[in-house]
Amino acid sequence: MQALKSIGNGKVAASEEQKIIELLKQEDRSHLKHDIAMAPQWIGEIMAKAL
């Protein structure tokens, strides 16, 4: 989530997004769902692609 905030909304390259999704797929699903609920909408949408 911090990495996405640093990059900024609308500035995330496809390759960066894909790398983040691959890393998130390794996380516990219940923790990921909780984090998605707490994240800003645009970040949550990216994170949800890992589910």
N, C-alpha and C positions, 0 to 999 in steps of 0.2 A: 504494500500500500504506500509506503514511504517513497519507493522508487517512482511510482506513478505520479504521486503528488509533486515530486521534484521535477519530473519531465513536464508535467502540465497537461491540462485537458486539451485534446485536439492536436497534441504535438508528439504523440507516441507513434513511433514507426512500427510497421507491421512486424519487422524482425524483433524489435524489442518486446512487443506484445506477445509474440509467440514464445519467446524465451521465458517471460514471466509466467505465462500459462503453463509451460512445461514444469517450471519450478513449483507452481502451486498444486499441480497434480500429485506431487509427492507428499503434500500435507494431509493431515487428518480431515476427512470430509466435514465432520461436525464442527471443527474449529474454523474451517474455511467458510461454511455457511454462516457461522456467527460473525466472522469478519466482514463478509459480504453485507450483512444486515447493518453493520456499523459504518461501512464505508460510504463516501459520497456516491451518488448514483452512477456517475460515469466510471468510477473505479470499480464499483460493484458489478457493472455490466461486463467489464473485462475479466474480473475475477470469476464470474459465473461461468465463463467459457471453460474453466478447468474442472467443472463438475461433470 
